[in-house]
Amino acid sequence: MKNIHVSAAVIFRTTNDGTKEVFATARGYGDYKGWWEFPGGKIEHDESGNEIETAEEALIREIHEELDSKIKVHEKIQTVEWDYPKFHLKMECFRCELVEGKLTLLEAEDAKWLNADNLKTVKWLPADELILDKVNALFN
């Protein structure tokens, strides 16, 4: 089975009324089109298959490429491993904050800011669903 190593940005913000929210995107392509996830992407490799960037570096690059924005990466929330039908996923998830840009959708088909009350109301990808309890704890 093919192994894929990715990083995901759990981007938080606090609204004017003090509510904490997290940014989620809906996939715009593939077998899971329309399913929700935390944005991010694959860690790049060289021709020999060696990783040439850290998970944090990949996350900064991916958010710039996919959302035309700059983030600050904070602590790792969790590493998730999940077997999809066609590959094994290792996903490193980090708490992040937006420092520049407006999170413009360049690849995803939709996006939402979710709070503790509506975090579980979208159809999450299975791997992303595994970190929801830890994300929910960060709302407090």
C-alpha positions as CSV (number, residue, x, y, z in Angstrom):
1,M,0.0,0.0,0.0
2,K,1.3,3.5,-0.9
3,N,2.2,5.7,2.1
4,I,1.4,9.4,2.0
5,H,2.8,11.9,4.6
6,V,0.9,15.2,4.9
7,S,0.5,18.1,7.3
8,A,-2.7,19.9,8.2
9,A,-3.3,23.4,9.5
10,V,-5.9,23.8,12.2
11,I,-6.2,27.5,11.8
12,F,-7.9,29.3,14.7
13,R,-9.4,32.7,15.1
14,T,-11.3,34.6,17.8
15,T,-14.4,36.6,16.6
16,N,-15.3,40.1,18.0
17,D,-17.6,38.5,20.5
18,G,-14.8,36.2,21.8
19,T,-16.0,33.0,20.1
20,K,-13.2,30.7,18.9
21,E,-13.5,29.3,15.4
22,V,-11.5,26.9,13.2
23,F,-11.1,27.0,9.4
24,A,-12.2,24.0,7.4
25,T,-12.3,23.4,3.6
26,A,-14.4,21.1,1.4
27,R,-12.4,19.1,-1.2
28,G,-13.0,20.2,-4.7
29,Y,-11.7,17.0,-6.5
30,G,-11.2,13.3,-6.2
31,D,-13.0,10.4,-4.5
32,Y,-13.8,12.5,-1.5
33,K,-15.0,15.6,-3.4
34,G,-17.2,17.7,-1.1
35,W,-15.9,16.1,2.1
36,W,-14.4,18.5,4.7
37,E,-10.9,18.7,6.0
38,F,-8.3,20.9,7.6
39,P,-6.2,22.5,4.8
40,G,-2.7,21.4,4.1
41,G,-1.0,18.9,1.8
42,K,1.9,16.5,1.0
43,I,5.4,16.9,2.3
44,E,7.7,17.2,-0.8
45,H,10.3,14.6,-1.7
46,D,13.4,14.6,-3.8
47,E,14.0,12.1,-6.7
48,S,15.2,9.5,-4.3
49,G,12.1,9.7,-2.2
50,N,13.6,11.6,0.7
51,E,11.6,14.3,2.4
52,I,13.1,17.7,1.6
53,E,11.0,19.8,3.9
54,T,9.6,19.5,7.4
55,A,5.9,19.1,8.1
56,E,5.8,22.7,9.3
57,E,7.6,24.0,6.1
58,A,5.2,22.0,4.0
59,L,2.2,23.5,5.8
60,I,3.4,27.1,5.3
61,R,4.0,26.3,1.5
62,E,0.7,24.5,1.0
63,I,-1.4,27.2,2.7
64,H,0.3,29.8,0.5
65,E,-0.3,27.8,-2.6
66,E,-3.9,26.7,-1.8
67,L,-5.2,29.7,0.1
68,D,-2.9,32.6,-0.9
69,S,-2.2,33.3,2.8
70,K,0.6,33.2,5.3
71,I,0.2,31.3,8.6
72,K,2.2,30.9,11.8
73,V,2.6,27.3,12.8
74,H,2.4,26.6,16.5
75,E,2.4,23.2,18.4
76,K,1.5,19.9,17.0
77,I,-2.0,18.8,18.0
78,Q,-1.8,15.2,17.0
79,T,-0.4,12.8,14.3
80,V,-3.1,10.7,12.8
81,E,-2.6,7.5,10.7
82,W,-5.5,6.2,8.6
83,D,-5.8,3.5,5.9
84,Y,-7.8,4.8,3.0
85,P,-8.7,2.2,0.3
86,K,-5.8,3.3,-2.0
87,F,-3.2,4.5,0.5
88,H,-2.0,4.8,4.1
89,L,-2.1,8.4,5.4
90,K,0.2,9.8,8.1
91,M,-1.1,13.3,8.9
92,E,0.6,15.7,11.2
93,C,-1.8,18.3,12.5
94,F,-0.7,21.7,13.9
95,R,-2.5,24.6,15.6
96,C,-2.0,27.6,13.4
97,E,-3.0,31.2,13.1
98,L,-3.5,33.4,10.0
99,V,-0.9,36.2,9.8
100,E,-1.4,37.5,6.3
101,G,-4.1,37.1,3.6
102,K,-7.8,36.3,3.5
103,L,-7.7,32.5,3.0
104,T,-8.7,32.7,-0.7
105,L,-9.9,29.4,-2.1
106,L,-7.7,28.4,-5.0
107,E,-8.3,24.6,-4.8
108,A,-11.1,23.8,-2.4
109,E,-14.7,24.1,-3.4
110,D,-16.0,25.7,-0.1
111,A,-14.8,26.8,3.3
112,K,-16.3,27.6,6.7
113,W,-15.3,28.9,10.1
114,L,-16.6,26.4,12.6
115,N,-17.0,26.8,16.4
116,A,-17.4,24.3,19.2
117,D,-21.2,24.1,18.6
118,N,-21.1,23.3,14.9
119,L,-17.7,21.6,14.5
120,K,-19.2,18.1,13.9
121,T,-22.0,19.2,11.6
122,V,-20.0,18.8,8.3
123,K,-19.0,15.5,6.7
124,W,-15.3,15.2,7.7
125,L,-12.8,13.1,5.9
126,P,-12.1,10.0,8.2
127,A,-8.5,11.0,9.1
128,D,-9.6,14.6,10.0
129,E,-12.5,13.3,12.1
130,L,-9.9,11.6,14.3
131,I,-8.6,14.9,15.7
132,L,-12.0,16.6,16.3
133,D,-12.0,15.9,20.0
134,K,-8.6,17.4,20.4
135,V,-9.6,20.4,18.3
136,N,-12.8,20.8,20.4
137,A,-10.7,20.9,23.5
138,L,-8.7,23.8,22.1
139,F,-11.9,26.0,22.0
140,N,-11.7,26.2,25.8
